[in-house]
Amino acid sequence: MAETKYTEDNIRSLDWKEHIRMRPGMYIGKLGDGSSADDGIYILLKEVLDNSIDEFVMGAGKTIEISVQESKVTVRDYGRGIPLGKVVDVVSKMNTGGKYDTRAFKKSVGLNGVGTKAVNALSNFFRVESVRDGQTKGAEFEQGNLINEEVVTESSKRKGTKVTFIPDPQIFKNYRFRHEYIERMLKNYVYLNPGLTIVFNGKKFYSENGLKDLLLDNNNEEDFLYPIVHLRGNDIEVAITHSRSQYSEEYYSFVNGQNTTQGGTHLTAFREALVKTIREFYGKAYDASDIRKSVIAAISIKVMEPVFESQTKTKLGSTDMGGKLPTVRTYINDFVKTYLDNFLHKNPETAEKLQRKIIQAEKERKELSGIRKLAKERAKKASLHNKKLRDCRVHLPDSKKDRYLESTLFITEGDSASGSITKSRDVNTQAVFSLRGKPLNTYGMSKKIVYENEEFNLLQAALNIEESMEDLRYNNIVIATDADVDGMHIRLLLITFFLQFFPEIIKEGHLYILQTPLFRVRNKKETYYCYSEEEKQEAMNKLRGKPEITRFKGLGEISPDEFKNFIGENIRLDPVMLDKATTTEELLSFYMGKNTPDRQEFIINNLKVELDIIEKS
């Protein structure tokens, strides 16, 4: 085999635009199509928004206006405006920005001046416009290339900055902005910045009570065991309560206004401090898992010059608060010990409810210990020849080290569907878990059933979520069932299982439904897969004549060769989302409980009849 020459000609330096476009994952994490909250298109919006938030933090501009119309995004703030002589440099020169001067931006989110450059490079249209001192200047770019630099002109507009961009469809394939994800992001910004108003497509977001509002807006208040404990200090804010019904711990964590979805040093310190304070308050060495079971909490801290573990800033790596302040761990520990201890002394009713909850958790844990041991032994034996799980090579913990990697578990019904997906999947990143028939309706059952039911026990083991969500093995859990009545029922039963025992899988955006095509429309030259009657009509118009139309009734009918088209880069996923207006208990009791007449009436009143037209070619 001829040896490849390695000379000076092999070495090339990419300019900033080329590097961002060639390695977008380094700057914005995964690309995605908008079906997941951490997809790149939302990171682009966040990068622009962070600059406007930093202006608010510096006391400039109390309102930010955002418009998202199909693929076009506009963000307008009323801050100080970019200095007019630097309008082009700030969005197109690496390592150019105002935040290197820490006097001006002491506790800012965007520190390294990369954010807006990444947005510029990854957009097929990008416009920035600044107004200050009665003058304005704008500039336009395509894929990071300057195409129009305007001269400074007089202006009567209010000062501030306006950025408009369209994510490049060459980079972000078949993308669509989901307004639910944008609204959730904006709510987090207003919780962390009381006094800030964000207007999104005409809808106003504003928070008076910070993290207390966050817990109230993401959960149903009736589910809280005791009123939210809301504690505020210099550079720290905490909100804590316990749920009556959920089993797991649930945390929202923030650093300098950035939602650190993967936690970090501050969250670890907070969980430790919570256990330590409660043990000392009651004078009992309660097990940490019993204290934290069913906890719902939020923590926000401000750190000088924070160190994050990636450009997308989802995990804090800093161990100190900056300046002459103590370490993050000591700072949080001292705050929680002082303020939470004081609160529990002054509110004996809350203290009593909390202690009863801990004792109840301890009792349940001890009751479960025997059956857990048996189930673990069973699962260990089964995992040696577990026919239900066809695993992949990469898992979520690996993707925390390398953010280009993302893993998916498909939950399928029956052998034929499992077979099609297994043969056409990517063995590196896609795993398949096969159900035998319909799973059990777990509504109203205790956690015991997860260990007694072989399928659920093996599913729990495959996901690795028995102890905590931190060990989850897959980014995406995708329910892949037929689009018929039986398939819908299986979806409902699986969603019930997750809602009942692992609601944070849904709350943290890991659960999806796989969309599969209903029709194949083709002639001898072209093939279109259609997911609706409208798409079928469009395909027929494009192909003209008499194309062959196939109606897919089940996943098992689709050959592996075809199936790879639906689970590859063109995969269509519908996220399963929770509406906080209804408690999980109410939701499950209505849809899965024994109230058959009420449900029957609801179905009759909401029934949509669609004619299934079978067309013969």
Residue pairs with C-beta under 8 A, 6 or more apart in sequence:
14 22
16 92
16 93
16 94
16 117
16 121
16 144
17 120
17 121
17 143
17 144
17 145
20 26
20 27
20 117
20 118
20 121
20 122
20 144
21 121
21 122
21 143
21 144
21 171
24 31
24 40
24 118
24 122
24 171
25 31
25 403
25 404
26 311
27 114
27 118
27 122
27 311
28 40
28 43
28 44
28 47
28 118
28 122
28 311
28 312
29 38
29 40
29 43
29 310
29 311
29 312
29 314
29 403
30 36
30 38
30 39
30 40
30 403
30 404
30 406
31 39
31 40
31 171
31 172
31 173
32 38
32 39
32 40
32 41
32 172
32 175
33 39
33 172
33 173
33 174
33 175
33 176
34 41
34 42
34 172
34 175
34 176
34 177
34 178
34 181
35 176
35 178
35 512
35 572
35 573
35 574
35 575
36 476
36 509
36 573
36 575
37 181
37 184
37 185
37 509
38 261
38 312
38 314
38 509
39 175
40 122
40 167
40 171
40 172
41 167
41 172
41 175
41 177
42 177
42 181
42 182
42 185
43 312
44 73
44 118
44 119
44 122
44 123
44 165
44 167
45 66
45 68
45 73
45 75
45 182
45 185
46 185
47 110
47 115
47 116
47 118
47 119
48 73
48 75
48 115
48 116
48 119
48 163
48 165
49 64
49 66
49 75
49 185
49 189
50 109
50 110
50 115
50 257
50 258
51 77
51 110
51 115
51 116
51 161
52 61
52 64
52 75
52 77
52 79
52 161
53 64
53 109
53 189
53 193
53 196
53 257
54 99
54 105
54 108
54 109
54 110
55 61
55 77
55 79
55 80
55 160
55 161
56 62
56 64
56 77
56 79
56 193
56 196
57 107
57 108
57 193
57 257
58 79
58 80
58 104
58 105
60 78
60 79
60 80
61 77
61 78
61 79
61 80
61 160
62 78
62 195
62 196
62 197
63 77
63 78
63 196
63 197
63 198
63 199
64 75
64 76
64 77
64 78
64 196
64 197
64 198
64 199
65 74
65 75
65 76
65 77
65 198
65 199
66 73
66 74
66 75
66 76
66 182
66 186
66 198
66 199
66 200
66 201
67 73
67 74
67 200
67 201
68 74
68 177
68 179
68 182
68 200
68 201
69 201
70 177
71 166
71 167
71 169
71 175
71 177
72 125
72 164
72 165
72 166
73 164
73 165
73 166
73 167
73 177
74 162
74 163
74 164
75 162
75 163
75 164
76 160
76 161
76 162
76 163
77 160
77 161
77 162
78 158
78 159
78 160
79 159
79 160
79 161
80 132
80 159
80 160
81 130
81 131
81 132
81 159
81 160
81 161
82 90
82 128
82 130
82 132
82 161
83 130
83 132
84 130
84 132
84 135
84 136
84 137
84 152
86 96
87 128
87 129
87 130
87 137
87 138
87 139
88 139
88 146
88 149
89 96
90 96
90 97
90 98
90 113
90 116
90 128
91 116
91 117
91 119
91 120
91 126
91 128
91 139
91 141
91 163
92 117
92 120
92 141
92 144
92 146
93 117
94 113
94 114
94 117
95 112
95 113
96 113
97 110
97 112
97 113
98 104
98 105
99 105
99 108
99 110
99 111
99 112
99 113
100 113
102 304
102 305
105 111
106 304
107 235
107 256
107 302
107 303
107 304
108 256
109 256
109 257
109 258
109 313
111 305
111 306
112 311
114 311
116 128
116 163
117 144
118 311
119 126
119 163
119 165
120 126
120 141
120 144
120 165
121 143
121 144
122 143
122 167
122 168
122 171
122 172
123 141
123 143
123 165
123 166
123 167
123 168
124 142
124 143
124 166
124 167
124 168
124 169
124 170
125 140
125 141
125 142
125 164
125 165
125 166
126 140
126 141
126 142
126 144
126 163
126 164
126 165
126 166
127 138
127 139
127 140
127 141
127 162
127 163
127 164
127 165
128 138
128 139
128 161
128 162
128 163
129 136
129 137
129 138
129 139
129 161
129 162
129 163
130 136
130 137
130 138
130 160
130 161
130 162
131 155
131 157
131 158
131 159
131 160
131 161
131 162
132 159
133 159
134 154
134 155
134 156
135 152
135 153
135 154
135 155
136 152
136 153
136 154
136 155
136 157
137 150
137 151
137 152
137 153
138 150
139 146
139 148
139 149
139 150
140 146
140 147
140 148
141 147
143 168
167 175
169 175
173 569
173 570
174 570
178 575
179 200
179 201
180 577
182 200
183 200
183 203
183 205
185 259
186 198
186 200
186 205
187 205
187 207
187 214
187 217
188 214
188 252
188 254
188 259
189 196
189 198
189 205
189 257
190 196
190 197
190 198
190 205
190 206
190 207
191 207
191 210
191 211
191 213
191 214
192 210
192 211
192 254
192 257
192 300
193 207
193 257
194 207
194 208
194 209
194 210
196 206
197 204
197 205
197 206
198 204
198 205
198 206
199 205
207 213
207 214
209 230
210 230
210 232
210 237
210 239
210 300
211 230
211 237
211 238
211 239
211 252
211 298
211 299
211 300
212 228
212 230
212 239
214 239
214 252
214 298
215 228
215 239
215 241
215 252
215 296
215 297
215 298
216 228
217 580
218 252
218 507
218 580
219 243
219 296
219 580
220 580
220 581
220 582
220 583
220 584
220 586
222 583
223 243
223 244
223 245
223 246
223 583
223 584
223 585
224 241
224 242
224 243
224 244
224 296
225 241
225 242
225 243
225 244
225 294
225 353
225 354
225 357
226 241
226 242
226 349
226 350
226 353
226 354
227 241
227 350
228 239
228 240
228 241
229 238
229 239
229 240
229 241
229 340
229 343
229 347
229 350
230 237
230 238
230 239
231 237
231 238
231 239
231 240
231 335
231 336
231 339
231 340
231 343
232 238
233 335
233 339
235 301
235 302
235 303
235 321
235 331
236 299
236 300
236 301
236 302
236 331
236 332
236 335
237 298
237 299
237 300
237 301
238 270
238 297
238 298
238 299
238 300
238 335
238 336
238 339
238 340
239 297
239 298
240 274
240 295
240 296
240 297
240 340
241 295
241 296
241 297
242 294
242 295
242 296
242 354
242 357
243 250
243 294
243 295
243 296
244 294
245 294
245 583
245 584
245 585
246 294
246 296
246 503
246 504
246 584
247 293
247 294
247 447
247 501
247 502
248 293
248 294
248 468
248 469
248 502
248 503
248 504
249 271
249 292
249 293
249 294
249 295
249 468
249 469
250 295
250 296
250 297
250 503
250 504
250 507
251 263
251 267
251 270
251 271
251 295
251 297
251 298
251 299
252 259
252 297
252 298
252 299
253 259
253 260
253 263
253 264
253 266
253 267
253 270
253 298
253 299
253 300
254 260
254 298
254 299
254 300
254 301
255 264
255 266
255 300
255 301
255 302
255 303
255 306
255 308
255 313
255 316
255 318
256 302
256 303
256 306
257 300
258 308
258 313
259 314
260 266
260 267
260 308
260 313
260 314
260 315
260 316
261 314
261 315
261 508
262 309
262 314
262 315
262 400
263 315
263 316
263 470
264 308
264 309
264 315
264 316
264 317
264 318
265 316
265 317
265 318
265 319
265 328
265 329
266 299
266 301
266 303
266 316
266 328
266 332
267 299
267 316
268 329
269 328
269 329
269 331
269 332
269 333
270 297
270 299
270 332
270 336
271 292
272 329
272 333
273 332
273 333
273 335
273 336
273 337
274 291
274 292
274 295
274 297
274 336
274 340
275 286
275 288
275 291
275 292
276 333
276 337
277 336
277 337
277 340
277 341
278 286
278 291
278 340
278 354
278 358
279 285
279 286
279 291
280 337
280 341
281 340
281 341
281 344
281 345
281 351
282 355
282 358
286 358
286 362
287 362
287 365
289 361
289 365
290 358
290 361
290 362
290 365
291 358
291 361
293 357
293 358
293 361
293 365
294 357
294 361
299 332
301 321
301 328
301 331
301 332
303 316
303 318
303 320
303 321
303 322
303 328
304 321
304 322
304 323
304 325
305 322
306 316
306 318
306 322
307 316
307 317
307 318
308 314
308 315
308 316
308 317
309 315
309 316
309 317
310 403
312 403
315 400
316 328
318 328
319 327
319 328
319 329
320 326
320 327
320 328
321 327
321 328
321 331
325 331
326 334
343 350
344 350
344 351
344 354
345 351
364 447
367 448
368 447
368 448
368 451
371 448
371 451
371 452
372 451
374 451
375 451
375 452
375 457
378 454
378 457
379 457
379 458
379 461
382 388
382 454
382 458
383 389
383 461
386 458
386 462
387 434
388 433
388 434
388 435
388 436
388 455
388 458
388 459
388 462
389 431
389 432
389 433
389 434
389 458
389 462
390 418
390 422
390 431
390 432
390 433
390 434
391 431
391 462
392 407
392 408
392 425
392 426
392 427
392 428
392 429
392 430
392 431
393 427
393 428
393 429
394 405
394 406
394 407
394 428
394 429
395 407
395 473
395 474
396 407
396 472
396 473
396 474
396 475
397 471
397 473
398 405
398 407
399 405
399 406
399 407
399 475
405 429
406 429
406 475
406 476
407 429
407 430
407 431
407 473
407 474
407 475
407 476
408 429
408 430
408 431
408 474
408 475
408 476
408 477
408 478
409 431
409 432
409 433
409 462
409 463
409 473
409 474
409 476
409 477
409 478
410 421
410 425
410 430
410 431
410 432
410 433
410 478
410 480
410 514
410 567
411 433
411 435
411 459
411 477
411 478
411 479
411 480
411 494
412 418
412 421
412 432
412 433
412 434
412 435
412 480
412 481
412 555
413 434
413 435
413 437
413 438
413 481
413 482
413 486
413 487
413 490
414 434
414 435
414 437
414 556
415 434
416 554
416 555
416 556
417 480
417 481
417 482
417 554
417 555
417 556
418 432
418 434
419 556
419 560
420 555
420 556
420 558
420 559
420 560
420 563
421 430
421 432
421 480
421 555
421 563
421 567
422 432
423 560
423 563
424 560
424 561
424 563
424 564
424 567
425 431
425 432
425 564
425 567
426 568
430 567
431 462
431 474
433 458
433 459
433 462
435 455
435 490
436 455
438 486
438 489
438 490
438 493
439 455
439 456
439 490
439 493
439 494
439 497
440 449
440 453
440 455
440 456
440 493
441 493
441 496
441 592
442 449
442 450
442 456
442 493
442 496
442 497
442 500
442 501
443 496
443 500
443 588
443 589
443 592
443 593
444 588
444 589
444 593
445 500
447 501
449 456
450 456
450 457
450 460
450 501
451 457
456 497
459 497
460 466
462 473
463 472
463 473
463 474
463 477
463 505
464 471
464 472
464 473
465 471
465 472
465 502
465 505
469 502
469 504
469 505
469 508
472 505
472 510
474 510
475 510
476 510
476 512
476 573
477 505
477 510
477 511
477 512
478 512
478 513
478 514
478 573
479 490
479 491
479 494
479 495
479 511
479 512
479 513
479 514
480 514
480 516
480 555
481 487
481 488
481 490
481 491
481 555
482 553
482 554
482 555
483 516
483 518
484 553
484 554
487 554
491 513
492 591
492 592
495 506
495 511
495 576
496 588
496 591
496 592
498 505
498 506
498 511
499 506
499 584
499 587
499 588
500 584
500 588
503 578
503 584
505 511
506 576
506 577
506 578
507 578
509 575
509 577
511 575
511 576
512 573
512 574
512 575
512 576
513 573
513 574
513 576
514 566
514 567
514 571
514 572
514 573
515 531
515 566
515 572
515 573
515 574
516 531
516 552
516 555
516 558
516 566
517 529
517 530
517 531
517 552
517 566
518 530
518 531
518 532
518 533
518 536
518 551
518 552
519 529
519 530
519 535
519 536
519 539
519 549
519 550
519 551
519 552
520 527
520 528
520 529
520 530
520 548
520 549
520 550
520 552
520 562
521 527
521 528
521 530
521 536
521 539
521 540
521 543
521 547
521 548
521 549
522 528
522 543
522 547
522 548
523 543
523 545
523 547
523 548
526 542
526 543
528 535
528 539
528 542
528 543
529 562
529 565
529 566
530 536
530 538
530 539
531 572
536 549
539 547
540 547
540 549
546 617
547 617
548 617
549 615
549 617
551 612
551 614
551 615
552 558
555 563
558 566
566 572
578 584
589 595
590 598
590 599
590 602
591 599
